[in-house]
Amino acid sequence: MMTADNAHLAAKIREIPDYPKPGVSFKDITPLMQDAAALRDAIDQVARHFAAADIAHVVGIESRGFIFGAAIAYALKAGFIPVRKPGKLPHETHRCEYELEYGTDALEIHTDAVRPGERVLIIDDVLATGGTASAAVELVNKLGGEVAGLGFLIELGFLNGRDRLKGHDVFSLVTY
Ligand code: AMP
């Protein structure tokens, strides 16, 4: 899937060198969110891409995935499901651990969040290595849900996260 030419959105993404650690160029989306037209356009573009995908629920990944995920759910007239860091969800959860550069991290979902066969769209702000997104895919699959696609504002193409999401419709607005 080609990404759209979104120079006007790219112009609203601030790059912070060496944050949170040396060598990382952090993509700060707060200027994009602050801009009414850019925020609306980003949400609309992702919603439009998945408009015919019969999405029952949008899964947003903590925490920036919540902001866009909830808005995209509203636009698609779908429900919203949070996927969160360990210990944040109050009810019974499934957990998926995934590798980081150093050590592991984990994500959780409520066990009653998705019903078998439901079509789910996963949303986060940045697709980097794809570890976070593929953990979310695993959680949805564990509940019997069908991942109908994944949407991101930003894709770091040089990290090849897309390769870990093979077979899925991966849509992003701005690629680096
Ligand atoms: P990954 O699991 O490597 O695909 O990393 C994706 C997660 O880490 C997303 O939830 C992003 O919010 C965050 N992330 C990774 N790299 C960056 C970056 N360069 N700038 C901002 N957020 C990032």
Boltz pocket constraint, residues with backbone or C-beta under 6 A from the ligand:
constraints:
  - pocket:
      binder: B
      contacts: [[A, 19], [A, 24], [A, 25], [A, 26], [A, 27], [A, 28], [A, 61], [A, 62], [A, 64], [A, 124], [A, 125], [A, 126], [A, 127], [A, 128], [A, 129], [A, 130], [A, 131], [A, 132], [A, 133], [A, 161]]
      max_distance: 6.0
